[in-house]
Amino acid sequence: MALMSLATNTRTFINGCFRNLFRANILLLIAGFAGVIALWWAIALFRSEMMPTPPEAFVKNLDFILNPFYRRGLGDIGIGWLLLASLRRVCIGFLLGAIVAIPVGVWIGLSRNAWLAINPIIQVFKPVSPLVWLPIALAIFNAAEPSAIFVIFITSLWSTIINTAEGVSNVPKDYLEVAQVLEMPRWKQLIKVVLPASLPYIFTGLRISLGIAWLVIVAVEMLTGGIGIGFFVWDEWNRLNVSSVFLAVFVIGVTGLILDYALAKLQAIMTRRPAQS
């Protein structure tokens, strides 16, 4: 009985600690956002001719918030449709980049000669600003839509290639030696040993690449125009509607958070262990 009572009390204590920790985290989260809003409010009071206060921005954006998927004519559509258009471009470019980057990363991770040949190319192109690729893409495709996807593709390559190669090169030698003792074919070693052991590195690269892709699409759409969240930001600024720019900042940030969370959940499912934030 004493042991059962002790176990019950211990369980109650641990549950209480977790509840208190959860409440503390929520309070810290609220305090952080409250601080940001307070700073915004203070700046708006000093720049009232241009900057709206948080309540003013909320009221002015109420139509966008309540009706995100409206269509009222050519070019006059809700922010939800604009967001979906940007997400479609990002998903296409990012997936194409992953299809190319993962095999290339595996190749240079397994081959010293491939690493020596390709690594200098990566190091040259990796620091190039994503927007530098836009004129080249426009010259190739002569259209905004494929050019935006190409820029996403090219800028999402490098992090995935580097992290995949790092993961493959760090596969424990014991794993490969056991596979060789079992006379496992090379292709089977790759599928059964190398790729599963490299998955955490691969997903780290994918998450970085997806974050870069989401950053880049906003800037690209500002320059190319058309339908998208980036064009929405630029168009609203040209109208001097700063309230809508603040709404776009919130939408872009939350969407980026959701994208990263979704990829982290996929990583946890495939690797069967929690992904690091």
C-alpha positions in Angstrom: 0.0 0.0 0.0 2.8 2.4 0.9 4.5 1.7 -2.5 1.2 2.3 -4.4 0.7 5.6 -2.4 4.2 6.7 -3.2 3.8 5.9 -6.9 0.5 7.8 -7.0 2.0 10.8 -5.2 5.0 10.8 -7.6 2.7 10.7 -10.6 0.6 13.5 -9.3 3.7 15.6 -8.6 5.1 15.0 -12.1 1.8 15.8 -13.8 1.6 19.0 -11.7 5.1 20.0 -12.8 4.2 19.5 -16.5 1.0 21.5 -16.1 2.9 24.4 -14.4 5.6 24.3 -17.1 3.0 24.4 -19.8 1.3 27.4 -18.2 4.6 29.1 -17.8 5.4 28.5 -21.5 2.0 29.9 -22.5 2.5 33.0 -20.4 6.0 33.6 -21.8 4.6 33.2 -25.3 1.8 35.7 -24.6 4.3 38.1 -23.0 6.6 37.9 -26.0 3.8 38.8 -28.4 2.5 41.5 -26.1 5.9 43.1 -26.1 6.0 43.1 -29.9 2.5 44.7 -30.1 3.5 47.3 -27.4 6.6 48.2 -29.5 4.5 48.5 -32.6 1.9 50.7 -30.8 4.7 53.0 -29.4 6.2 53.5 -32.9 2.7 54.1 -34.3 2.1 56.9 -31.8 5.2 58.7 -33.0 4.6 58.1 -36.7 0.8 58.4 -36.7 0.8 59.9 -40.2 2.0 56.6 -41.7 1.8 53.8 -39.1 -1.5 52.5 -37.9 -1.9 51.3 -34.3 -2.8 47.6 -33.8 -6.5 48.3 -33.3 -6.6 50.5 -36.4 -4.9 47.9 -38.5 -7.3 45.2 -37.2 -10.3 47.3 -38.2 -9.0 48.2 -41.6 -8.1 44.6 -42.3 -11.4 43.2 -41.1 -12.7 42.5 -44.6 -9.6 40.6 -45.5 -9.8 38.6 -42.3 -13.5 37.7 -42.5 -13.6 37.1 -46.3 -10.2 35.7 -47.3 -11.5 34.0 -50.4 -13.7 36.6 -52.0 -13.7 37.4 -55.8 -14.9 40.8 -56.8 -13.6 41.2 -60.3 -10.3 41.0 -62.2 -7.4 41.4 -59.8 -9.6 42.0 -56.8 -9.4 38.7 -54.8 -9.1 37.8 -51.2 -5.8 37.3 -49.4 -6.5 33.6 -49.1 -6.3 33.1 -52.9 -3.1 35.1 -53.0 -1.6 32.9 -50.3 -2.6 29.7 -52.2 -1.0 31.0 -55.4 2.3 31.7 -53.5 2.1 28.3 -51.8 1.6 26.5 -55.1 4.8 28.1 -56.6 6.8 27.3 -53.5 5.6 23.7 -53.4 6.4 23.1 -57.0 9.9 24.7 -56.9 10.7 23.1 -53.5 9.7 19.6 -54.6 11.6 19.9 -57.9 14.6 21.0 -55.9 14.3 18.1 -53.4 14.1 15.6 -56.3 17.4 16.9 -57.6 19.2 17.8 -54.4 18.7 14.5 -52.5 20.2 12.2 -55.1 23.1 14.7 -55.7 23.7 14.9 -52.0 23.8 11.1 -51.7 26.1 10.9 -54.7 28.7 13.3 -53.4 28.4 11.9 -49.8 29.4 8.5 -51.1 32.0 9.6 -53.7 35.1 11.6 -52.8 35.7 12.4 -56.4 32.1 13.7 -56.8 32.6 15.8 -53.7 35.8 17.3 -55.1 34.1 18.1 -58.4 30.7 19.5 -57.2 31.5 21.1 -53.9 33.3 24.1 -55.5 30.3 24.7 -57.7 28.0 24.7 -54.6 30.3 27.1 -52.7 30.3 29.5 -55.6 26.5 29.5 -56.2 25.3 29.2 -52.6 26.1 32.8 -51.6 24.4 34.3 -54.7 21.4 36.3 -53.8 18.1 34.5 -54.9 17.0 37.7 -56.7 20.1 37.6 -59.0 18.6 34.4 -60.5 15.4 36.2 -61.5 16.7 38.1 -64.5 18.3 34.9 -65.8 15.1 33.0 -65.3 13.1 35.7 -67.1 15.6 35.5 -70.0 15.2 31.8 -70.2 11.4 31.4 -69.7 10.2 34.9 -70.7 7.3 34.6 -68.3 6.8 35.4 -64.6 5.3 32.1 -63.4 8.0 29.6 -64.5 10.6 32.2 -63.6 9.4 32.4 -60.0 9.3 28.6 -59.7 12.9 28.4 -61.2 14.2 30.8 -58.6 12.6 28.7 -55.8 14.1 25.6 -57.3 17.6 26.9 -57.7 17.8 28.5 -54.2 16.3 25.5 -52.4 19.0 23.2 -53.7 22.1 24.0 -51.7 21.0 23.4 -48.1 19.5 20.1 -49.0 22.5 18.9 -51.0 25.0 19.9 -48.3 23.0 18.4 -45.4 22.3 15.2 -47.4 26.0 14.8 -48.2 26.9 15.4 -44.6 24.4 12.8 -43.4 25.6 10.2 -45.9 29.2 10.7 -45.1 28.5 10.3 -41.4 26.8 7.0 -41.6 28.5 4.8 -39.0 31.1 2.5 -40.7 29.8 -0.4 -38.5 26.5 -0.3 -40.4 28.1 -0.6 -43.8 30.5 -3.3 -42.6 27.6 -5.4 -41.3 25.8 -4.9 -44.7 28.9 -6.1 -46.5 29.3 -9.1 -44.3 25.7 -10.0 -45.1 26.6 -9.6 -48.8 23.9 -7.0 -49.3 23.9 -5.5 -52.8 25.1 -1.9 -53.2 21.6 -0.6 -54.0 20.1 -2.4 -51.0 22.8 -0.9 -48.7 21.7 2.5 -50.0 18.0 1.9 -49.4 18.2 -0.1 -46.2 21.2 1.5 -44.5 22.5 4.8 -45.9 19.2 6.6 -46.5 17.5 5.7 -43.1 20.7 6.7 -41.2 20.9 10.0 -43.1 17.2 11.0 -42.8 17.7 13.5 -39.9 20.3 15.3 -41.9 18.2 15.2 -45.0 15.2 16.7 -43.3 17.3 19.4 -41.7 18.3 20.4 -45.1 14.8 20.2 -46.4 13.5 22.4 -43.6 16.2 25.0 -44.2 15.5 25.0 -48.0 11.7 25.3 -47.4 12.3 28.3 -45.2 14.5 29.9 -47.8 11.9 29.1 -50.5 9.2 30.9 -48.5 11.4 33.9 -48.0 12.3 34.1 -51.6 8.8 33.8 -53.1 7.7 37.0 -51.4 10.6 39.0 -52.8 10.2 37.5 -56.3 6.5 38.2 -56.5 7.1 41.8 -55.5 9.2 42.2 -58.7 7.3 40.0 -61.1 3.7 41.0 -60.1 0.7 38.9 -60.8 -1.1 37.0 -58.1 0.6 36.2 -54.8 1.2 37.3 -51.3 4.4 39.2 -52.3 2.6 41.2 -54.9 -0.1 41.9 -52.3 2.5 43.5 -50.0 4.0 45.7 -52.8 0.6 46.7 -54.2 -0.7 47.7 -50.7 2.4 49.7 -50.0 2.0 51.6 -53.3 -1.5 52.4 -52.1 0.1 53.6 -48.8 -2.1 51.0 -47.0 0.4 50.0 -44.3 -2.3 48.2 -42.3 -2.5 45.6 -45.0 1.2 45.2 -45.0 1.1 44.3 -41.3 -1.6 41.8 -42.1 0.7 40.3 -44.7 3.6 40.1 -42.3 1.4 38.1 -39.9 0.1 35.8 -42.7 3.6 35.1 -44.1 5.0 34.4 -40.6 2.2 32.0 -39.6 2.3 30.2 -42.9 6.1 29.8 -42.6 5.6 28.4 -39.1 3.0 25.9 -40.3 5.1 24.7 -43.2 8.1 24.1 -41.0 5.8 22.3 -38.4 4.4 20.1 -41.1 7.8 19.1 -42.4 8.9 18.4 -38.8 5.9 16.1 -38.2 6.8 14.3 -41.4 10.3 13.9 -40.2 9.1 12.5 -36.8 6.9 10.0 -38.6 9.7 8.8 -41.0 12.5 8.8 -38.5 10.3 7.6 -35.6 11.8 10.2 -33.2 10.9 13.8 -32.4 12.3 16.4 -34.7 14.3 19.2 -33.2 12.8 22.7 -33.5 
